[in-house]
Amino acid sequence: MAREASYQAIIIKRQPYGEGDEILTVFTKEAGKLRVLAKATKMPKSKMRHALQTLFLTDLTVTSVSALPKVIGATAVAVFPKLREKLDAVNMAFYASELLLKFTADEHKNERLFGLVKDFFSFLDSAPVANLNAGLAKFKIGFLESVGLGIHFDASEKNNPEMAFSNARGGFVFGAEASGQRRVNPLSFQQFLEIKNASFSQLFTQEPMRDIQELQDLLSNFIVYHLERDIKSEKYLKGRNVV
C-alpha cells in the first residue's frame, strides 16, 4: 500500500521529465532535501502547477509508489511576490538555493536551516533594496552555522589592529596567529559581529550598511573553501556589486 507524507517545502529546482512531468528538488522542514515527481505540471490545466513554482514555500503531500515519491497535493503557503520584482533579491534567492543543492545531503533533516531560508526569503521579499546586502551576509553566516561550520571569532578582540581571516583555522585570528594570513579591516569584523547578532527584522529597519564588500568576500570564500566547488550563481551577485 502506498504511504502518504506531508511536508512544508521550499521549491529550489524544477527539471523537465518527459513531455508533461517534472522532477522537483525541494528543501523540507521535516526531511531536508528531497526529489519528488510532479505529474503533468507542465500542462496548462494542471491544478498543482501554480503551487510548485521555484522559490515558493508550499505544503506538499506525496505518496511513495516508487523510488521517486509522487506529488499528489500542493498548496502555496508563501509566494514572495515582491522578491521577484527586485533583481538583486532574485539573484540572492537563487544563490541560497544553489547552496542548498550543493551543500546539503539528501534526506538529512535540518530544521534550523529550513527556518533560516524561510526567514531569508521573507526578508528579500519585504526589505528595501539598500538593505539586501546585509541580509545576504546574515544568511551566509547563518548557513555556515546551520551546517556546523560556524565562523570562529573572539568578540573581545574587536579593537585589535592585528587581525586576519584564515579559512584553514576557521575564521578570524588575532595577534601572532594573524601572521601570514589575509589581513582584515577591523570594520569588517565589527560588521560581522553586528550582523551575526541582529535578526532579519532588525536588518530590515536599520540604516543601510556601507563598505561591506570585504566581509561578503570573506564569507563567500569560506563557503567555497569548505564546499570545494564554485557557486555559479555568485557571478550574478558580483556583476551587480552586491556580494
N, CA, C and O of each residue as an XYZ file, in Angstrom:
972
protein
N       0.846     -1.196      0.000
C       0.000      0.000      0.000
C       0.884      1.249      0.000
O       1.876      1.324      0.725
N       0.510      2.214     -0.817
C       1.278      3.449     -0.898
C       1.161      4.235      0.401
O       0.089      4.290      1.005
N       2.254      4.837      0.825
C       2.258      5.656      2.026
C       2.256      7.129      1.641
O       2.946      7.539      0.707
N       1.478      7.915      2.365
C       1.438      9.351      2.130
C       2.238     10.073      3.202
O       2.306      9.633      4.350
N       2.847     11.198      2.807
C       3.599     12.024      3.744
C       3.375     13.484      3.387
O       3.203     13.830      2.218
N       3.379     14.333      4.399
C       3.175     15.766      4.192
C       4.436     16.522      4.583
O       5.100     16.195      5.567
N       4.751     17.541      3.791
C       5.957     18.329      4.023
C       5.665     19.811      3.807
O       4.847     20.183      2.966
N       6.348     20.646      4.580
C       6.433     22.071      4.262
C       7.736     22.238      3.494
O       8.809     21.932      4.014
N       7.646     22.721      2.261
C       8.794     22.649      1.353
C       9.042     23.964      0.635
O       8.111     24.699      0.303
N      10.314     24.243      0.403
C      10.728     25.341     -0.463
C      11.192     24.724     -1.778
O      12.073     23.864     -1.791
N      10.601     25.162     -2.875
C      10.941     24.615     -4.192
C      12.246     25.258     -4.651
O      12.297     26.470     -4.863
N      13.299     24.459     -4.806
C      14.594     25.040     -5.163
C      15.055     24.681     -6.577
O      15.986     25.297     -7.096
N      14.411     23.687     -7.206
C      14.800     23.352     -8.578
C      13.671     22.589     -9.257
O      13.015     21.747     -8.645
N      13.456     22.901    -10.546
C      12.488     22.170    -11.374
C      13.216     21.642    -12.604
O      13.949     22.374    -13.268
N      13.005     20.372    -12.896
C      13.685     19.731    -14.018
C      12.658     18.998    -14.883
O      11.932     18.146    -14.370
N      12.576     19.306    -16.187
C      11.617     18.607    -17.058
C      11.855     17.101    -17.052
O      12.992     16.631    -17.000
N      10.753     16.359    -17.108
C      10.832     14.896    -17.110
C       9.730     14.375    -18.025
O       8.554     14.370    -17.661
N      10.122     13.943    -19.198
C       9.126     13.523    -20.168
C       8.402     14.720    -20.765
O       8.891     15.848    -20.702
N       7.244     14.467    -21.340
C       6.514     15.519    -22.044
C       5.823     16.499    -21.110
O       5.803     17.700    -21.379
N       5.260     16.007    -20.022
C       4.468     16.902    -19.183
C       4.829     16.906    -17.717
O       4.242     17.663    -16.944
N       5.785     16.075    -17.311
C       6.111     15.939    -15.895
C       7.363     16.736    -15.531
O       8.084     17.232    -16.397
N       7.596     16.840    -14.228
C       8.801     17.496    -13.724
C       9.329     16.737    -12.509
O       8.566     16.151    -11.742
N      10.637     16.762    -12.357
C      11.256     16.320    -11.109
C      11.615     17.579    -10.330
O      12.338     18.442    -10.826
N      11.112     17.674     -9.124
C      11.351     18.832     -8.275
C      12.360     18.481     -7.191
O      12.304     17.406     -6.594
N      13.276     19.398     -6.948
C      14.126     19.301     -5.766
C      13.596     20.310     -4.767
O      13.483     21.499     -5.064
N      13.273     19.825     -3.585
C      12.668     20.678     -2.563
C      13.471     20.546     -1.274
O      14.083     19.513     -1.005
N      13.452     21.616     -0.487
C      14.078     21.559      0.837
C      12.959     21.652      1.860
O      12.241     22.649      1.921
N      12.819     20.606      2.662
C      11.670     20.495      3.555
C      12.061     20.668      5.019
O      13.197     20.417      5.421
N      11.095     21.098      5.781
C      11.282     21.237      7.226
C      11.423     19.873      7.886
O      12.172     19.713      8.850
N      10.701     18.898      7.363
C      10.603     17.599      8.029
C      11.700     16.610      7.654
O      12.027     15.723      8.442
N      12.275     16.752      6.455
C      13.217     15.721      5.994
C      14.388     16.270      5.194
O      15.115     15.492      4.577
N      14.595     17.576      5.185
C      15.705     18.127      4.428
C      15.442     18.103      2.933
O      14.310     18.299      2.493
N      16.479     17.863      2.159
C      16.382     17.926      0.695
C      15.806     16.627      0.134
O      16.253     15.532      0.473
N      14.810     16.776     -0.728
C      14.152     15.631     -1.356
C      13.977     15.888     -2.847
O      13.934     17.035     -3.292
N      13.877     14.810     -3.608
C      13.499     14.879     -5.019
C      12.163     14.172     -5.167
O      11.987     13.049     -4.696
N      11.224     14.839     -5.825
C       9.878     14.289     -5.970
C       9.415     14.450     -7.415
O       9.894     15.317     -8.145
N       8.487     13.607     -7.806
C       7.936     13.639     -9.160
C       6.607     14.381     -9.150
O       5.702     14.047     -8.385
N       6.498     15.388    -10.008
C       5.252     16.142    -10.161
C       4.676     15.817    -11.532
O       5.242     16.203    -12.555
N       3.563     15.115    -11.553
C       2.969     14.650    -12.805
C       2.155     15.762    -13.475
O       1.364     16.452    -12.831
N       2.370     15.913    -14.771
C       1.564     16.785    -15.637
C       1.614     18.259    -15.251
O       0.728     19.021    -15.639
N       2.626     18.679    -14.498
C       2.672     20.077    -14.053
C       3.112     21.041    -15.152
O       3.029     22.257    -14.980
N       3.575     20.509    -16.272
C       3.906     21.376    -17.408
C       2.683     21.635    -18.288
O       2.736     22.430    -19.227
N       1.594     20.959    -17.974
C       0.371     21.127    -18.748
C      -0.416     22.342    -18.250
O      -0.494     22.567    -17.042
N      -1.001     23.130    -19.160
C      -1.726     24.345    -18.759
C      -2.866     24.099    -17.777
O      -3.178     24.976    -16.971
N      -3.490     22.933    -17.826
C      -4.645     22.656    -16.975
C      -4.268     22.030    -15.631
O      -5.151     21.666    -14.854
N      -2.991     21.902    -15.353
C      -2.560     21.293    -14.092
C      -3.046     22.110    -12.896
O      -2.849     23.325    -12.847
N      -3.677     21.445    -11.939
C      -4.181     22.120    -10.746
C      -3.066     22.460     -9.761
O      -3.226     23.352     -8.927
N      -1.941     21.757     -9.852
C      -0.846     21.986     -8.902
C       0.236     22.902     -9.456
O       1.165     23.275     -8.739
N       0.122     23.259    -10.706
C       1.190     23.991    -11.381
C       1.573     25.274    -10.652
O       2.758     25.552    -10.464
N       0.579     26.054    -10.241
C       0.863     27.345     -9.607
C       1.621     27.171     -8.297
O       2.520     27.957     -7.998
N       1.276     26.165     -7.520
C       1.863     25.995     -6.187
C       3.282     25.449     -6.218
O       3.948     25.408     -5.184
N       3.755     25.028     -7.385
C       5.053     24.358     -7.479
C       6.079     25.187     -8.250
O       6.934     24.641     -8.948
N       5.987     26.496     -8.120
C       6.944     27.378     -8.780
C       8.228     27.487     -7.952
O       8.194     27.399     -6.725
N       9.344     27.678     -8.628
C      10.630     27.823     -7.950
C      10.596     28.996     -6.972
O      10.080     30.070     -7.284
N      11.152     28.771     -5.791
C      11.261     29.731     -4.689
C       9.964     29.888     -3.896
O       9.905     30.713     -2.983
N       8.927     29.118     -4.222
C       7.694     29.154     -3.435
C       7.858     28.310     -2.169
O       8.590     27.319     -2.156
N       7.167     28.720     -1.115
C       7.000     27.899      0.087
C       5.654     27.209     -0.040
O       4.620     27.867     -0.146
N       5.667     25.879     -0.030
C       4.485     25.104     -0.396
C       4.270     23.942      0.567
O       5.224     23.301      1.007
N       3.017     23.680      0.884
C       2.655     22.459      1.606
C       2.466     21.341      0.582
O       1.625     21.438     -0.311
N       3.258     20.283      0.724
C       3.221     19.167     -0.218
C       2.659     17.915      0.444
O       2.895     17.654      1.624
N       1.916     17.153     -0.338
C       1.560     15.787      0.033
C       2.103     14.875     -1.050
O       1.838     15.079     -2.235
N       2.862     13.871     -0.643
C       3.458     12.951     -1.612
C       3.108     11.523     -1.227
O       2.801     11.224     -0.073
N       3.163     10.662     -2.216
C       2.927      9.244     -1.976
C       4.103      8.450     -2.514
O       4.612      8.739     -3.597
N       4.529      7.457     -1.764
C       5.694      6.650     -2.145
C       5.232      5.410     -2.894
O       5.066      4.339     -2.310
N       5.029      5.572     -4.182
C       4.602      4.442     -5.008
C       5.780      3.852     -5.777
O       5.658      2.788     -6.384
N       6.921      4.541     -5.750
C       8.124      4.068     -6.437
C       9.325      4.671     -5.733
O       9.195      5.248     -4.653
N      10.495      4.538     -6.344
C      11.706      5.090     -5.741
C      11.636      6.607     -5.628
O      12.262      7.201     -4.749
N      10.867      7.236     -6.527
C      10.732      8.687     -6.527
C       9.324      9.046     -6.057
O       8.357      8.780     -6.771
N       9.185      9.646     -4.868
C       7.848      9.992     -4.366
C       7.100     10.893     -5.349
O       7.698     11.745     -6.006
N       5.790     10.692     -5.438
C       4.960     11.459     -6.367
C       4.114     12.470     -5.607
O       3.496     12.146     -4.593
N       4.097     13.705     -6.114
C       3.285     14.756     -5.503
C       1.821     14.514     -5.852
O       1.467     14.385     -7.024
N       0.966     14.454     -4.821
C      -0.465     14.283     -5.058
C      -1.272     15.473     -4.538
O      -2.485     15.540     -4.733
N      -0.595     16.403     -3.881
C      -1.273     17.602     -3.404
C      -0.271     18.709     -3.144
O       0.827     18.453     -2.650
N      -0.644     19.947     -3.474
C       0.261     21.081     -3.277
C      -0.545     22.353     -3.055
O      -1.455     22.669     -3.821
N      -0.197     23.078     -1.993
C      -0.843     24.348     -1.686
C       0.231     25.383     -1.390
O       1.053     25.190     -0.495
N       0.226     26.469     -2.132
C       1.215     27.524     -1.912
C       0.946     28.214     -0.578
O      -0.179     28.631     -0.304
N       1.981     28.331      0.247
C       1.874     28.995      1.545
C       2.383     30.429      1.454
O       1.763     31.349      1.987
N       3.518     30.615      0.776
C       4.094     31.952      0.581
C       4.747     31.985     -0.795
O       5.546     31.110     -1.127
N       4.410     32.987     -1.590
C       4.934     33.072     -2.959
C       5.949     34.199     -3.122
O       6.567     34.327     -4.179
N       6.126     35.016     -2.087
C       7.134     36.083     -2.078
C       7.069     36.941     -3.348
O       8.055     37.018     -4.082
N       5.945     37.576     -3.617
C       5.770     38.297     -4.892
C       6.706     39.484     -5.076
O       7.158     39.742     -6.191
N       7.006     40.215     -3.993
C       7.862     41.395     -4.130
C       9.321     41.008     -4.353
O      10.087     41.770     -4.943
N       9.700     39.826     -3.882
C      11.058     39.331     -4.124
C      11.342     39.314     -5.619
O      12.427     39.700     -6.056
N      10.371     38.867     -6.398
C      10.555     38.707     -7.839
C      10.585     40.035     -8.583
O      10.915     40.074     -9.768
N      10.246     41.115     -7.905
C      10.278     42.433     -8.529
C      11.643     43.108     -8.375
O      11.883     44.161     -8.965
N      12.540     42.503     -7.581
C      13.863     43.082     -7.317
C      14.922     42.106     -7.814
O      15.080     41.020     -7.256
N      15.641     42.487     -8.855
C      16.605     41.575     -9.461
C      17.665     41.131     -8.460
O      18.043     39.959     -8.442
N      18.147     42.047     -7.627
C      19.143     41.669     -6.623
C      18.585     40.603     -5.684
O      19.285     39.655     -5.329
N      17.329     40.759     -5.285
C      16.708     39.793     -4.377
C      16.561     38.428     -5.050
O      16.796     37.398     -4.419
N      16.177     38.416     -6.319
C      16.058     37.153     -7.056
C      17.411     36.456     -7.123
O      17.503     35.251     -6.885
N      18.458     37.205     -7.445
C      19.800     36.617     -7.530
C      20.235     36.032     -6.190
O      20.847     34.964     -6.144
N      19.920     36.730     -5.105
C      20.280     36.233     -3.777
C      19.502     34.973     -3.423
O      20.046     34.060     -2.802
N      18.238     34.919     -3.813
C      17.427     33.732     -3.537
C      17.953     32.520     -4.303
O      17.978     31.413     -3.766
N      18.372     32.722     -5.546
C      18.933     31.608     -6.310
C      20.306     31.203     -5.774
O      20.680     30.033     -5.844
N      21.050     32.160     -5.245
C      22.318     31.837     -4.582
C      22.050     30.914     -3.388
O      22.732     29.904     -3.214
N      21.062     31.263     -2.575
C      20.708     30.427     -1.425
C      20.263     29.039     -1.878
O      20.615     28.037     -1.256
N      19.491     28.980     -2.960
C      19.023     27.691     -3.472
C      20.187     26.828     -3.937
O      20.191     25.617     -3.717
N      21.172     27.447     -4.579
C      22.328     26.673     -5.049
C      23.126     26.113     -3.874
O      23.634     24.994     -3.946
N      23.236     26.880     -2.798
C      23.915     26.354     -1.611
C      23.172     25.137     -1.061
O      23.799     24.154     -0.666
N      21.851     25.197     -1.035
C      21.074     24.050     -0.561
C      21.293     22.835     -1.457
O      21.410     21.711     -0.969
N      21.347     23.061     -2.755
C      21.538     21.959     -3.698
C      22.905     21.302     -3.530
O      23.017     20.077     -3.568
N      23.937     22.113     -3.346
C      25.303     21.596     -3.369
C      25.861     21.239     -1.993
O      26.783     20.429     -1.890
N      25.309     21.836     -0.939
C      25.945     21.733      0.374
C      25.190     20.809      1.327
O      25.704     20.481      2.397
N      23.992     20.386      0.962
C      23.200     19.570      1.881
C      22.991     18.172      1.312
O      22.857     17.990      0.102
N      22.967     17.198      2.200
C      22.753     15.808      1.797
C      21.261     15.534      1.643
O      20.434     16.190      2.275
N      20.922     14.563      0.799
C      19.527     14.171      0.631
C      18.988     13.569      1.932
O      19.682     12.843      2.644
N      17.735     13.896      2.210
C      17.002     13.315      3.339
C      17.746     13.472      4.665
O      17.776     12.561      5.493
N      18.336     14.634      4.840
C      19.028     14.940      6.094
C      18.321     16.138      6.725
O      18.524     17.276      6.301
N      17.502     15.886      7.724
C      16.684     16.934      8.334
C      17.558     18.011      8.967
O      18.505     17.714      9.695
N      17.225     19.268      8.676
C      17.916     20.401      9.283
C      16.887     21.517      9.441
O      16.796     22.426      8.616
N      16.124     21.426     10.510
C      15.025     22.369     10.727
C      15.537     23.796     10.912
O      14.879     24.757     10.513
N      16.707     23.923     11.517
C      17.287     25.258     11.700
C      17.587     25.905     10.350
O      17.306     27.086     10.148
N      18.152     25.138      9.436
C      18.469     25.672      8.112
C      17.196     26.000      7.341
O      17.137     27.016      6.648
N      16.185     25.157      7.453
C      14.908     25.445      6.792
C      14.348     26.782      7.281
O      13.907     27.604      6.479
N      14.365     26.993      8.585
C      13.862     28.247      9.138
C      14.658     29.445      8.666
O      14.099     30.514      8.419
N      15.980     29.265      8.538
C      16.837     30.351      8.055
C      16.463     30.741      6.627
O      16.321     31.926      6.325
N      16.304     29.756      5.752
C      15.974     30.044      4.354
C      14.598     30.709      4.259
O      14.412     31.665      3.506
N      13.662     30.206      5.013
C      12.317     30.789      5.024
C      12.369     32.253      5.467
O      11.742     33.110      4.845
N      13.109     32.542      6.530
C      13.231     33.920      7.020
C      13.976     34.799      6.017
O      13.643     35.972      5.847
N      14.982     34.231      5.355
C      15.753     34.994      4.368
C      14.879     35.373      3.182
O      14.934     36.510      2.713
N      14.077     34.442      2.694
C      13.190     34.748      1.574
C      12.153     35.803      1.968
O      11.810     36.668      1.163
N      11.662     35.733      3.191
C      10.714     36.750      3.669
C      11.388     38.112      3.730
O      10.788     39.129      3.380
N      12.639     38.126      4.177
C      13.411     39.375      4.218
C      13.603     39.928      2.808
O      13.390     41.118      2.579
N      14.001     39.083      1.866
C      14.202     39.528      0.491
C      12.914     40.073     -0.110
O      12.942     40.986     -0.934
N      11.799     39.512      0.303
C      10.504     39.936     -0.214
C      10.122     41.331      0.272
O       9.495     42.097     -0.460
N      10.498     41.658      1.505
C       9.978     42.883      2.117
C      11.007     43.993      2.310
O      10.626     45.158      2.429
N      12.290     43.671      2.342
C      13.308     44.666      2.683
C      13.590     45.620      1.525
O      13.475     45.233      0.362
N      13.958     46.862      1.834
C      14.395     47.789      0.785
C      15.659     47.263      0.113
O      16.453     46.556      0.734
N      15.836     47.608     -1.142
C      16.999     47.130     -1.894
C      18.302     47.503     -1.188
O      19.250     46.719     -1.184
N      18.353     48.682     -0.597
C      19.582     49.151      0.054
C      19.981     48.285      1.240
O      21.144     48.299      1.643
N      19.038     47.525      1.811
C      19.330     46.702      2.985
C      19.588     45.237      2.640
O      19.906     44.441      3.524
N      19.455     44.878      1.370
C      19.583     43.472      0.997
C      20.981     42.923      1.257
O      21.136     41.758      1.624
N      21.992     43.755      1.068
C      23.367     43.290      1.205
C      23.649     42.746      2.604
O      24.272     41.695      2.755
N      23.187     43.465      3.620
C      23.383     42.999      4.993
C      22.624     41.700      5.228
O      23.100     40.823      5.948
N      21.441     41.573      4.622
C      20.670     40.337      4.757
C      21.373     39.152      4.129
O      21.314     38.042      4.657
N      22.041     39.377      2.998
C      22.798     38.300      2.360
C      23.933     37.831      3.261
O      24.160     36.630      3.405
N      24.648     38.778      3.869
C      25.719     38.404      4.800
C      25.147     37.634      5.991
O      25.748     36.663      6.449
N      23.994     38.064      6.489
C      23.326     37.361      7.591
C      23.003     35.926      7.195
O      23.189     34.998      7.982
N      22.519     35.751      5.972
C      22.207     34.398      5.507
C      23.465     33.535      5.444
O      23.449     32.385      5.884
N      24.554     34.081      4.900
C      25.792     33.303      4.797
C      26.284     32.864      6.174
O      26.672     31.711      6.362
N      26.267     33.787      7.132
C      26.707     33.462      8.491
C      25.813     32.374      9.090
O      26.302     31.405      9.670
N      24.500     32.548      8.942
C      23.560     31.570      9.477
C      23.652     30.228      8.781
O      23.514     29.183      9.417
N      23.884     30.251      7.476
C      24.019     28.996      6.729
C      25.206     28.192      7.254
O      25.090     26.992      7.506
N      26.337     28.856      7.414
C      27.527     28.166      7.917
C      27.276     27.578      9.302
O      27.680     26.449      9.580
N      26.617     28.330     10.160
C      26.307     27.824     11.496
C      25.361     26.626     11.421
O      25.504     25.672     12.186
N      24.404     26.673     10.508
C      23.396     25.615     10.412
C      23.967     24.296      9.909
O      23.411     23.234     10.187
N      25.075     24.354      9.171
C      25.693     23.120      8.671
C      26.933     22.740      9.483
O      27.720     21.891      9.065
N      27.099     23.375     10.642
C      28.182     23.004     11.542
C      29.525     23.619     11.232
O      30.559     23.091     11.640
N      29.526     24.744     10.506
C      30.780     25.394     10.121
C      30.798     26.856     10.571
O      31.271     27.733      9.848
N      30.281     27.100     11.758
C      30.247     28.461     12.271
C      31.636     29.082     12.322
O      32.619     28.403     12.616
N      31.708     30.367     12.036
C      32.990     31.065     11.950
C      33.543     31.353     13.343
O      32.842     31.870     14.212
N      34.806     31.009     13.533
C      35.489     31.273     14.802
C      35.753     32.769     14.945
O      36.158     33.434     13.992
N      35.517     33.290     16.157
C      35.813     34.697     16.417
C      35.928     34.908     17.923
O      35.476     34.085     18.718
N      36.532     36.011     18.289
C      36.650     36.418     19.688
C      36.239     37.882     19.755
O      37.001     38.767     19.364
N      35.036     38.132     20.251
C      34.489     39.491     20.251
C      35.342     40.461     21.053
O      35.328     41.663     20.785
N      36.082     39.957     22.033
C      36.906     40.843     22.858
C      38.081     41.430     22.080
O      38.733     42.362     22.550
N      38.354     40.887     20.889
C      39.484     41.351     20.082
C      39.069     42.371     19.022
O      39.841     42.650     18.104
N      37.874     42.924     19.134
C      37.356     43.777     18.063
C      38.191     45.028     17.820
O      38.117     45.618     16.742
N      38.982     45.440     18.803
C      39.825     46.628     18.632
C      41.289     46.275     18.386
O      42.150     47.156     18.378
N      41.569     45.004     18.189
C      42.942     44.562     17.941
C      43.317     44.873     16.490
O      42.678     44.356     15.574
N      44.334     45.702     16.262
C      44.707     46.037     14.874
C      45.355     44.866     14.138
O      45.387     44.849     12.908
N      45.877     43.877     14.894
C      46.485     42.692     14.282
C      45.393     41.652     14.059
O      45.190     40.758     14.881
N      44.701     41.784     12.943
C      43.520     40.968     12.679
C      43.606     40.393     11.269
O      44.011     41.078     10.329
N      43.213     39.113     11.135
C      43.239     38.466      9.819
C      42.130     37.427      9.767
O      41.448     37.173     10.760
N      41.962     36.826      8.580
C      40.967     35.766      8.406
C      41.658     34.570      7.777
O      42.390     34.704      6.797
N      41.416     33.395      8.356
C      42.033     32.168      7.865
C      40.965     31.113      7.629
O      40.283     30.694      8.564
N      40.815     30.678      6.370
C      39.877     29.594      6.083
C      40.280     28.317      6.806
O      39.434     27.611      7.354
N      41.575     28.025      6.803
C      42.063     26.782      7.403
C      41.850     26.753      8.914
O      41.624     25.690      9.492
N      41.921     27.925      9.555
C      41.750     27.992     11.006
C      40.312     28.299     11.409
O      40.006     28.407     12.596
N      39.449     28.436     10.442
C      38.025     28.519     10.747
C      37.455     29.890     10.995
O      36.325     30.004     11.471
N      38.213     30.959     10.682
C      37.621     32.277     10.867
C      38.634     33.355     11.181
O      39.740     33.367     10.641
N      38.239     34.269     12.069
C      39.072     35.417     12.412
C      40.173     34.996     13.387
O      39.931     34.252     14.337
N      41.379     35.486     13.131
C      42.516     35.227     14.014
C      43.168     36.560     14.356
O      43.038     37.538     13.620
N      43.877     36.582     15.493
C      44.382     37.847     16.013
C      45.816     37.692     16.514
O      46.282     36.588     16.797
N      46.501     38.835     16.615
C      47.843     38.845     17.171
C      48.809     38.016     16.352
O      48.847     38.126     15.126
N      49.598     37.179     17.032
C      50.615     36.373     16.362
C      50.002     35.405     15.358
O      50.624     35.094     14.343
N      48.785     34.921     15.630
C      48.137     33.982     14.716
C      47.779     34.627     13.381
O      47.563     33.931     12.388
N      47.718     35.954     13.360
C      47.353     36.660     12.133
C      48.506     36.737     11.141
O      48.305     37.082      9.977
N      49.704     36.418     11.595
C      50.876     36.498     10.725
C      50.737     35.543      9.544
O      50.464     34.355      9.719
N      50.928     36.075      8.346
C      50.868     35.258      7.143
C      49.473     34.973      6.635
O      49.321     34.290      5.622
N      48.438     35.479      7.312
C      47.058     35.259      6.899
C      46.513     36.504      6.190
O      47.165     37.548      6.165
N      45.329     36.382      5.625
C      44.709     37.510      4.924
C      44.297     38.580      5.925
O      43.442     38.346      6.780
N      44.906     39.748      5.815
C      44.599     40.843      6.728
C      43.166     41.332      6.519
O      42.640     41.325      5.406
N      42.555     41.755      7.624
C      41.160     42.176      7.607
C      41.042     43.567      8.211
O      41.655     43.867      9.236
N      40.257     44.401      7.570
C      39.930     45.707      8.133
C      39.079     45.497      9.389
O      38.080     44.781      9.325
N      39.441     46.098     10.526
C      38.628     45.933     11.740
C      37.152     46.262     11.533
O      36.293     45.730     12.236
N      36.852     47.140     10.569
C      35.456     47.457     10.280
C      34.693     46.212      9.839
O      33.526     46.047     10.195
N      35.333     45.337      9.073
C      34.667     44.118      8.610
C      34.320     43.201      9.781
O      33.267     42.565      9.790
N      35.213     43.139     10.767
C      34.939     42.316     11.948
C      33.781     42.907     12.749
O      32.929     42.168     13.244
N      33.744     44.221     12.878
C      32.639     44.865     13.584
C      31.316     44.632     12.853
O      30.284     44.406     13.485
N      31.352     44.689     11.521
C      30.150     44.406     10.736
C      29.705     42.958     10.935
O      28.512     42.677     11.057
N      30.669     42.047     10.965
C      30.356     40.635     11.201
C      29.619     40.459     12.526
O      28.595     39.778     12.582
N      30.137     41.069     13.589
C      29.512     40.944     14.905
C      28.109     41.547     14.905
O      27.176     40.971     15.464
N      27.971     42.705     14.277
C      26.672     43.378     14.249
C      25.636     42.553     13.491
O      24.505     42.396     13.952
N      26.021     42.028     12.334
C      25.085     41.253     11.512
C      24.761     39.918     12.170
O      23.606     39.492     12.173
N      25.759     39.266     12.719
C      25.540     37.971     13.378
C      24.535     38.100     14.520
O      23.691     37.223     14.707
N      24.622     39.177     15.273
C      23.781     39.343     16.459
C      22.422     39.963     16.156
O      21.556     40.017     17.029
N      22.231     40.429     14.933
C      20.961     41.057     14.555
C      20.012     40.018     13.965
O      20.445     38.999     13.426
N      18.733     40.287     14.073
C      17.728     39.471     13.389
C      17.478     40.061     12.006
O      17.879     41.191     11.726
N      16.818     39.297     11.147
C      16.474     39.835      9.835
C      15.566     41.057      9.975
O      15.685     42.007      9.202
N      14.673     41.039     10.942
C      13.771     42.178     11.123
C      14.540     43.424     11.549
O      14.176     44.535     11.161
N      15.593     43.256     12.339
C      16.418     44.402     12.724
C      17.210     44.935     11.536
O      17.367     46.147     11.387
N      17.708     44.039     10.694
C      18.428     44.473      9.496
C      17.500     45.201      8.528
O      17.933     46.068      7.769
N      16.231     44.841      8.563
C      15.236     45.475      7.696
C      15.075     46.955      8.031
O      14.890     47.778      7.136
N      15.146     47.294      9.318
C      14.836     48.660      9.751
C      16.068     49.539      9.948
O      15.938     50.759     10.051
N      17.255     48.947     10.001
C      18.438     49.754     10.283
C      18.907     50.517      9.047
O      18.470     50.256      7.926
N      19.804     51.463      9.286
C      20.407     52.198      8.180
C      21.219     51.233      7.312
O      21.875     50.335      7.841
N      21.185     51.406      5.987
C      21.960     50.511      5.114
C      23.429     50.479      5.517
O      24.019     51.511      5.837
N      24.007     49.291      5.497
C      25.400     49.111      5.890
C      26.306     49.355      4.688
O      26.118     48.758      3.628
N      27.277     50.224      4.858
C      28.184     50.589      3.773
C      29.496     49.803      3.870
O      29.826     49.242      4.915
N      30.226     49.778      2.765
C      31.572     49.190      2.732
C      31.590     47.767      3.280
O      32.421     47.421      4.120
N      30.658     46.946      2.791
C      30.523     45.581      3.291
C      31.169     44.557      2.356
O      31.094     43.352      2.599
N      31.799     45.040      1.296
C      32.342     44.137      0.274
C      33.361     43.153      0.845
O      33.327     41.969      0.510
N      34.264     43.626      1.699
C      35.286     42.727      2.228
C      34.657     41.594      3.028
O      35.065     40.441      2.887
N      33.680     41.900      3.858
C      33.021     40.860      4.647
C      32.320     39.858      3.736
O      32.400     38.652      3.970
N      31.635     40.341      2.702
C      30.974     39.428      1.771
C      31.991     38.482      1.128
O      31.734     37.286      0.996
N      33.132     39.018      0.733
C      34.166     38.190      0.104
C      34.703     37.140      1.075
O      34.906     35.988      0.692
N      34.933     37.529      2.321
C      35.430     36.582      3.320
C      34.456     35.421      3.501
O      34.858     34.258      3.527
N      33.178     35.751      3.624
C      32.160     34.722      3.836
C      32.029     33.814      2.617
O      31.946     32.593      2.755
N      32.011     34.408      1.424
C      31.877     33.612      0.201
C      33.071     32.682      0.017
O      32.901     31.511     -0.322
N      34.269     33.196      0.237
C      35.472     32.374      0.081
C      35.507     31.241      1.105
O      35.981     30.144      0.809
N      35.007     31.509      2.301
C      34.966     30.481      3.344
C      34.000     29.358      2.949
O      34.283     28.180      3.167
N      32.871     29.733      2.374
C      31.900     28.735      1.910
C      32.504     27.880      0.801
O      32.407     26.654      0.843
N      33.124     28.517     -0.188
C      33.719     27.778     -1.308
C      34.862     26.887     -0.820
O      35.043     25.779     -1.324
N      35.627     27.362      0.151
C      36.734     26.576      0.711
C      36.224     25.242      1.262
O      36.837     24.199      1.034
N      35.114     25.277      1.980
C      34.582     24.049      2.574
C      33.782     23.221      1.576
O      33.783     21.992      1.642
N      33.111     23.882      0.664
C      32.335     23.157     -0.341
C      33.237     22.507     -1.383
O      32.901     21.466     -1.947
N      34.387     23.132     -1.632
C      35.343     22.679     -2.647
C      34.722     22.673     -4.038
O      35.101     21.882     -4.902
N      33.771     23.559     -4.233
C      33.124     23.746     -5.533
C      32.718     25.209     -5.646
O      32.371     25.842     -4.649
N      32.762     25.740     -6.855
C      32.324     27.112     -7.067
C      30.805     27.207     -6.992
O      30.091     26.249     -7.289
N      30.333     28.371     -6.593
C      28.904     28.667     -6.597
C      28.633     29.506     -7.840
O      28.959     30.693     -7.877
N      28.040     28.893     -8.850
C      27.888     29.552    -10.147
C      27.048     30.824    -10.066
O      27.328     31.801    -10.759
N      26.028     30.812     -9.227
C      25.130     31.966     -9.153
C      25.796     33.185     -8.535
O      25.269     34.294     -8.631
N      26.946     32.994     -7.904
C      27.613     34.133     -7.268
C      28.086     35.161     -8.292
O      28.206     36.344     -7.975
N      28.352     34.718     -9.511
C      28.822     35.667    -10.525
C      27.764     36.723    -10.825
O      28.103     37.841    -11.212
N      26.491     36.385    -10.652
C      25.436     37.369    -10.889
C      25.380     38.391     -9.760
O      25.001     39.542     -9.975
N      25.756     37.969     -8.562
C      25.833     38.917     -7.456
C      27.013     39.854     -7.652
O      26.893     41.064     -7.460
N      28.152     39.294     -8.033
C      29.342     40.116     -8.224
C      29.161     41.094     -9.376
O      29.654     42.221     -9.337
N      28.448     40.645    -10.397
C      28.224     41.519    -11.541
C      27.416     42.751    -11.196
O      27.464     43.760    -11.900
N      26.657     42.657    -10.079
C      25.839     43.794     -9.657
C      26.361     44.410     -8.367
O      25.684     45.217     -7.729
N      27.599     44.011     -7.987
C      28.260     44.593     -6.814
C      27.449     44.429     -5.535
O      27.349     45.353     -4.729
N      26.867     43.240     -5.357
C      26.109     43.006     -4.131
C      26.685     41.869     -3.309
O      26.091     41.497     -2.297
N      27.813     41.306     -3.699
C      28.422     40.246     -2.892
C      29.265     40.871     -1.790
O      29.868     40.153     -0.992
